[in-house]
Amino acid sequence: MSTLTTTLTSQNIRIPKAYGIITDGLWAMLVMEHISEGETIRVYMRRTGTPSLPAELADTIVSALAEIRMALGSRVTGKVTPHGEWIVKGTMFPDNETEKIVDTVEDMAAFLTDRFRRAGVEVGVGDSGATTPMPPSMPMLFAHGDLSSNNILLLPDGRLALIDFGMSCFAPPWWEWYALIRSSEGDDFFEPLFEAMKRKGMVVYEEFMEACDKLCLWYVRFGTVADM
């Protein structure tokens, strides 16, 4: 986040300042600025009686994400976070795994390849008998990783503020889309944002849908998006 606040000069997005990290073993807590003004998307929708996220606002959110990606650039080597490791945790890992430390984008690519294989993509044959291609893992781009209606603020000055960067990392271009699918958000937020992501090219291409469907089904049975 400190990289974002110094790199991003947008007039449309506000990123909370990061003050430091408190660690305890494998656990870490990010200490960041508290943004007191404005209201979350969820509060806004309830207060105004808005039945679903307006398409214009959904486009604004996705455009903000694209702007952050452009500011930070892409990675084909190096750390998966700007300054350190990304600890993937969960109690539903198969084979008695409890967590995995992903240090570089190469580690992330290998981790995702392993998960696709466990989901059955390694078989290489889909329902129609054709090869099931795996979505590309490169280039690695910034992903917020937790696009909840409670993690996006509407500020009085018209800007958006993104908060809760605990799941942020450099990941494949489609990662934001996948994390949204695996979230617990209702259709009133999910569907408009999903459509905006399609308009902005943040989803996987049709040829990779079968592999992602298998991955989603595998995680319904064995894990959660947090395990990723």
Contacts in CASP RR format, 6 or more apart in sequence:
PFRMAT RR
TARGET T0000
AUTHOR 0000-0000-0000
METHOD contacts of the structure
MODEL  1
MSTLTTTLTSQNIRIPKAYGIITDGLWAMLVMEHISEGETIRVYMRRTGT
PSLPAELADTIVSALAEIRMALGSRVTGKVTPHGEWIVKGTMFPDNETEK
IVDTVEDMAAFLTDRFRRAGVEVGVGDSGATTPMPPSMPMLFAHGDLSSN
NILLLPDGRLALIDFGMSCFAPPWWEWYALIRSSEGDDFFEPLFEAMKRK
GMVVYEEFMEACDKLCLWYVRFGTVADM
1 15 0 8 1.000
1 16 0 8 1.000
1 17 0 8 1.000
1 18 0 8 1.000
1 30 0 8 1.000
1 32 0 8 1.000
1 165 0 8 1.000
1 168 0 8 1.000
2 17 0 8 1.000
2 18 0 8 1.000
2 82 0 8 1.000
2 83 0 8 1.000
3 72 0 8 1.000
3 82 0 8 1.000
3 83 0 8 1.000
4 15 0 8 1.000
4 68 0 8 1.000
4 71 0 8 1.000
4 72 0 8 1.000
5 15 0 8 1.000
5 16 0 8 1.000
5 17 0 8 1.000
5 18 0 8 1.000
7 71 0 8 1.000
7 72 0 8 1.000
8 15 0 8 1.000
8 67 0 8 1.000
8 68 0 8 1.000
8 71 0 8 1.000
9 71 0 8 1.000
10 64 0 8 1.000
10 67 0 8 1.000
10 71 0 8 1.000
11 159 0 8 1.000
12 60 0 8 1.000
12 63 0 8 1.000
12 64 0 8 1.000
12 67 0 8 1.000
12 159 0 8 1.000
12 160 0 8 1.000
13 64 0 8 1.000
13 67 0 8 1.000
13 68 0 8 1.000
13 159 0 8 1.000
13 160 0 8 1.000
13 161 0 8 1.000
13 162 0 8 1.000
14 35 0 8 1.000
14 153 0 8 1.000
14 155 0 8 1.000
14 159 0 8 1.000
14 160 0 8 1.000
14 161 0 8 1.000
14 162 0 8 1.000
15 68 0 8 1.000
15 161 0 8 1.000
15 162 0 8 1.000
16 32 0 8 1.000
16 33 0 8 1.000
16 34 0 8 1.000
16 35 0 8 1.000
16 161 0 8 1.000
16 163 0 8 1.000
17 32 0 8 1.000
17 33 0 8 1.000
18 30 0 8 1.000
18 31 0 8 1.000
18 32 0 8 1.000
18 33 0 8 1.000
19 31 0 8 1.000
19 32 0 8 1.000
19 33 0 8 1.000
20 30 0 8 1.000
20 31 0 8 1.000
20 32 0 8 1.000
21 28 0 8 1.000
21 29 0 8 1.000
21 30 0 8 1.000
21 31 0 8 1.000
22 28 0 8 1.000
22 29 0 8 1.000
22 31 0 8 1.000
23 29 0 8 1.000
26 87 0 8 1.000
26 89 0 8 1.000
26 99 0 8 1.000
26 101 0 8 1.000
28 87 0 8 1.000
30 165 0 8 1.000
30 166 0 8 1.000
32 163 0 8 1.000
32 165 0 8 1.000
35 153 0 8 1.000
35 155 0 8 1.000
35 161 0 8 1.000
35 163 0 8 1.000
37 155 0 8 1.000
37 156 0 8 1.000
38 153 0 8 1.000
38 154 0 8 1.000
38 155 0 8 1.000
38 156 0 8 1.000
38 161 0 8 1.000
39 47 0 8 1.000
39 153 0 8 1.000
39 154 0 8 1.000
40 149 0 8 1.000
40 150 0 8 1.000
40 151 0 8 1.000
40 152 0 8 1.000
40 153 0 8 1.000
40 154 0 8 1.000
41 53 0 8 1.000
41 57 0 8 1.000
41 149 0 8 1.000
41 150 0 8 1.000
41 152 0 8 1.000
41 153 0 8 1.000
41 154 0 8 1.000
41 189 0 8 1.000
42 148 0 8 1.000
42 149 0 8 1.000
42 150 0 8 1.000
42 189 0 8 1.000
44 50 0 8 1.000
44 154 0 8 1.000
45 52 0 8 1.000
45 53 0 8 1.000
45 149 0 8 1.000
45 188 0 8 1.000
45 189 0 8 1.000
51 188 0 8 1.000
52 187 0 8 1.000
52 188 0 8 1.000
52 189 0 8 1.000
52 191 0 8 1.000
52 192 0 8 1.000
53 149 0 8 1.000
53 188 0 8 1.000
53 189 0 8 1.000
53 192 0 8 1.000
53 193 0 8 1.000
54 192 0 8 1.000
55 192 0 8 1.000
55 195 0 8 1.000
55 196 0 8 1.000
57 192 0 8 1.000
58 192 0 8 1.000
58 193 0 8 1.000
58 195 0 8 1.000
58 196 0 8 1.000
59 196 0 8 1.000
59 199 0 8 1.000
59 200 0 8 1.000
60 160 0 8 1.000
61 147 0 8 1.000
61 152 0 8 1.000
61 160 0 8 1.000
61 193 0 8 1.000
61 196 0 8 1.000
62 193 0 8 1.000
62 196 0 8 1.000
62 197 0 8 1.000
62 199 0 8 1.000
62 200 0 8 1.000
62 202 0 8 1.000
63 200 0 8 1.000
64 160 0 8 1.000
64 162 0 8 1.000
65 144 0 8 1.000
65 147 0 8 1.000
65 176 0 8 1.000
65 202 0 8 1.000
66 200 0 8 1.000
66 202 0 8 1.000
68 142 0 8 1.000
68 144 0 8 1.000
68 162 0 8 1.000
69 141 0 8 1.000
69 142 0 8 1.000
72 82 0 8 1.000
72 141 0 8 1.000
72 142 0 8 1.000
73 141 0 8 1.000
73 142 0 8 1.000
74 139 0 8 1.000
74 140 0 8 1.000
74 141 0 8 1.000
75 105 0 8 1.000
75 139 0 8 1.000
75 140 0 8 1.000
75 141 0 8 1.000
75 170 0 8 1.000
76 105 0 8 1.000
76 138 0 8 1.000
76 139 0 8 1.000
76 140 0 8 1.000
77 104 0 8 1.000
77 105 0 8 1.000
77 106 0 8 1.000
78 104 0 8 1.000
78 105 0 8 1.000
78 106 0 8 1.000
79 85 0 8 1.000
79 103 0 8 1.000
79 104 0 8 1.000
79 105 0 8 1.000
79 170 0 8 1.000
80 86 0 8 1.000
80 102 0 8 1.000
80 103 0 8 1.000
80 104 0 8 1.000
80 105 0 8 1.000
80 107 0 8 1.000
80 108 0 8 1.000
80 140 0 8 1.000
80 169 0 8 1.000
80 170 0 8 1.000
80 171 0 8 1.000
81 168 0 8 1.000
81 169 0 8 1.000
81 170 0 8 1.000
84 103 0 8 1.000
85 101 0 8 1.000
85 102 0 8 1.000
85 103 0 8 1.000
86 101 0 8 1.000
86 102 0 8 1.000
86 103 0 8 1.000
86 108 0 8 1.000
86 169 0 8 1.000
87 99 0 8 1.000
87 100 0 8 1.000
87 101 0 8 1.000
87 102 0 8 1.000
88 99 0 8 1.000
88 100 0 8 1.000
88 101 0 8 1.000
88 102 0 8 1.000
88 111 0 8 1.000
88 226 0 8 1.000
88 227 0 8 1.000
88 228 0 8 1.000
89 98 0 8 1.000
89 99 0 8 1.000
89 226 0 8 1.000
89 227 0 8 1.000
90 98 0 8 1.000
90 99 0 8 1.000
90 223 0 8 1.000
90 224 0 8 1.000
90 226 0 8 1.000
90 227 0 8 1.000
91 98 0 8 1.000
92 222 0 8 1.000
92 223 0 8 1.000
92 224 0 8 1.000
92 227 0 8 1.000
93 99 0 8 1.000
93 100 0 8 1.000
93 222 0 8 1.000
93 223 0 8 1.000
93 227 0 8 1.000
94 118 0 8 1.000
94 222 0 8 1.000
100 111 0 8 1.000
102 108 0 8 1.000
102 111 0 8 1.000
102 169 0 8 1.000
105 138 0 8 1.000
105 140 0 8 1.000
105 170 0 8 1.000
108 137 0 8 1.000
108 140 0 8 1.000
108 169 0 8 1.000
108 170 0 8 1.000
108 171 0 8 1.000
109 137 0 8 1.000
109 138 0 8 1.000
109 140 0 8 1.000
112 137 0 8 1.000
112 172 0 8 1.000
112 228 0 8 1.000
113 134 0 8 1.000
113 137 0 8 1.000
115 215 0 8 1.000
115 218 0 8 1.000
115 228 0 8 1.000
116 122 0 8 1.000
116 134 0 8 1.000
116 211 0 8 1.000
116 214 0 8 1.000
116 215 0 8 1.000
118 218 0 8 1.000
118 222 0 8 1.000
119 211 0 8 1.000
119 214 0 8 1.000
119 215 0 8 1.000
119 217 0 8 1.000
119 218 0 8 1.000
119 219 0 8 1.000
120 214 0 8 1.000
120 218 0 8 1.000
121 132 0 8 1.000
121 134 0 8 1.000
121 211 0 8 1.000
121 214 0 8 1.000
121 215 0 8 1.000
123 132 0 8 1.000
124 131 0 8 1.000
124 132 0 8 1.000
125 131 0 8 1.000
125 132 0 8 1.000
126 132 0 8 1.000
126 210 0 8 1.000
127 210 0 8 1.000
132 210 0 8 1.000
132 211 0 8 1.000
132 214 0 8 1.000
133 207 0 8 1.000
133 208 0 8 1.000
133 211 0 8 1.000
134 208 0 8 1.000
134 211 0 8 1.000
135 172 0 8 1.000
135 174 0 8 1.000
135 204 0 8 1.000
135 205 0 8 1.000
135 208 0 8 1.000
135 211 0 8 1.000
135 212 0 8 1.000
136 172 0 8 1.000
136 173 0 8 1.000
137 172 0 8 1.000
138 172 0 8 1.000
139 173 0 8 1.000
140 170 0 8 1.000
140 171 0 8 1.000
140 172 0 8 1.000
141 170 0 8 1.000
141 171 0 8 1.000
141 172 0 8 1.000
141 173 0 8 1.000
141 175 0 8 1.000
142 168 0 8 1.000
142 169 0 8 1.000
142 170 0 8 1.000
143 168 0 8 1.000
143 169 0 8 1.000
143 170 0 8 1.000
143 171 0 8 1.000
143 175 0 8 1.000
143 176 0 8 1.000
143 179 0 8 1.000
144 151 0 8 1.000
144 162 0 8 1.000
144 165 0 8 1.000
144 167 0 8 1.000
144 168 0 8 1.000
144 176 0 8 1.000
145 167 0 8 1.000
145 168 0 8 1.000
145 169 0 8 1.000
145 171 0 8 1.000
145 175 0 8 1.000
145 176 0 8 1.000
145 179 0 8 1.000
146 164 0 8 1.000
146 166 0 8 1.000
146 167 0 8 1.000
146 168 0 8 1.000
146 179 0 8 1.000
146 183 0 8 1.000
147 176 0 8 1.000
147 179 0 8 1.000
147 180 0 8 1.000
147 183 0 8 1.000
147 185 0 8 1.000
147 193 0 8 1.000
148 164 0 8 1.000
148 183 0 8 1.000
148 185 0 8 1.000
149 185 0 8 1.000
149 189 0 8 1.000
151 162 0 8 1.000
151 163 0 8 1.000
151 164 0 8 1.000
152 160 0 8 1.000
152 161 0 8 1.000
152 162 0 8 1.000
152 163 0 8 1.000
153 160 0 8 1.000
153 161 0 8 1.000
153 162 0 8 1.000
153 163 0 8 1.000
154 160 0 8 1.000
155 161 0 8 1.000
167 179 0 8 1.000
167 226 0 8 1.000
173 201 0 8 1.000
173 202 0 8 1.000
174 202 0 8 1.000
174 203 0 8 1.000
174 204 0 8 1.000
174 208 0 8 1.000
174 212 0 8 1.000
176 197 0 8 1.000
176 202 0 8 1.000
177 194 0 8 1.000
177 197 0 8 1.000
177 202 0 8 1.000
177 203 0 8 1.000
177 204 0 8 1.000
178 204 0 8 1.000
178 212 0 8 1.000
178 215 0 8 1.000
178 216 0 8 1.000
178 225 0 8 1.000
178 228 0 8 1.000
179 225 0 8 1.000
179 228 0 8 1.000
180 190 0 8 1.000
180 193 0 8 1.000
180 194 0 8 1.000
180 197 0 8 1.000
181 190 0 8 1.000
181 194 0 8 1.000
181 216 0 8 1.000
182 216 0 8 1.000
182 219 0 8 1.000
182 224 0 8 1.000
182 225 0 8 1.000
182 228 0 8 1.000
183 190 0 8 1.000
183 225 0 8 1.000
194 203 0 8 1.000
197 203 0 8 1.000
204 212 0 8 1.000
219 225 0 8 1.000
219 227 0 8 1.000
219 228 0 8 1.000
END
